[in-house]
Amino acid sequence: METTELDASEIELRERGQLTLPKSLRDALHLETGDALRAVKIGNAIVLTPQRMDLDALRKQMRKLMKQHGVSAEELLRDL
């Protein structure tokens, strides 16, 4: 069973509703500039979760890009 590590940090809500996540949290969750997060209100709490592209969405995006650039799966694999 996986253990859950708690890491609490105080952050300040800025004038335009912006938050800065501490670097330790960004690093631990492998978050980078531009990554999407989902905010869920649970009671008086806000839970932020990273939005990762699921495998099906990734496959569709790869097919679309390959078609746009005229690249076959064989060419893509050969050039890895």
C-alpha positions as CSV (number, residue, x, y, z in Angstrom):
1,M,0.0,0.0,0.0
2,E,1.3,3.4,-0.9
3,T,1.8,5.9,1.9
4,T,0.5,9.4,1.5
5,E,3.0,12.2,2.5
6,L,1.5,15.4,3.8
7,D,3.2,18.6,2.9
8,A,1.5,21.8,4.0
9,S,2.5,25.3,2.9
10,E,1.1,28.7,3.5
11,I,0.5,30.6,0.3
12,E,-1.0,34.0,-0.3
13,L,-3.9,34.9,-2.7
14,R,-2.9,37.9,-4.8
15,E,-5.1,40.7,-6.0
16,R,-6.0,39.0,-9.3
17,G,-6.7,35.7,-7.7
18,Q,-3.3,34.2,-8.4
19,L,-1.4,31.8,-6.2
20,T,2.3,30.8,-6.3
21,L,2.9,27.1,-5.4
22,P,6.1,26.6,-3.4
23,K,9.0,25.2,-5.5
24,S,9.1,22.1,-3.2
25,L,5.5,21.3,-4.2
26,R,6.1,22.0,-7.9
27,D,9.2,19.8,-7.9
28,A,7.6,17.0,-6.0
29,L,4.7,16.9,-8.4
30,H,6.8,17.5,-11.5
31,L,4.8,20.7,-12.4
32,E,6.1,23.1,-14.9
33,T,5.0,26.5,-16.2
34,G,1.8,26.2,-18.2
35,D,0.7,22.9,-16.6
36,A,-3.0,22.7,-16.0
37,L,-4.5,22.1,-12.5
38,R,-8.0,21.3,-11.5
39,A,-9.4,23.1,-8.4
40,V,-12.1,21.3,-6.5
41,K,-14.0,22.8,-3.5
42,I,-14.5,20.2,-0.7
43,G,-16.3,21.8,2.2
44,N,-14.1,24.7,3.2
45,A,-11.0,23.3,1.4
46,I,-9.7,23.7,-2.1
47,V,-7.9,20.6,-3.6
48,L,-5.6,21.2,-6.6
49,T,-4.7,18.2,-8.7
50,P,-2.5,18.2,-11.8
51,Q,-4.3,17.5,-15.0
52,R,-2.3,14.9,-16.9
53,M,-3.1,14.0,-20.5
54,D,-4.6,10.5,-20.5
55,L,-3.2,7.9,-22.9
56,D,-6.2,8.0,-25.3
57,A,-5.9,11.8,-25.6
58,L,-2.1,11.5,-26.0
59,R,-2.6,9.0,-28.8
60,K,-5.1,11.2,-30.6
61,Q,-2.8,14.2,-30.3
62,M,0.1,12.2,-31.7
63,R,-1.9,11.0,-34.6
64,K,-3.1,14.5,-35.4
65,L,0.5,15.9,-35.3
66,M,1.8,13.0,-37.4
67,K,-0.8,13.6,-40.0
68,Q,-0.2,17.4,-40.1
69,H,3.5,16.8,-40.6
70,G,3.2,13.8,-42.9
71,V,5.2,11.5,-40.6
72,S,4.5,7.8,-40.4
73,A,4.8,5.7,-37.2
74,E,7.7,3.9,-38.8
75,E,9.5,7.2,-39.5
76,L,8.8,8.4,-36.0
77,L,10.2,5.2,-34.4
78,R,13.2,5.1,-36.7
79,D,14.2,8.6,-35.7
80,L,13.9,8.0,-31.9
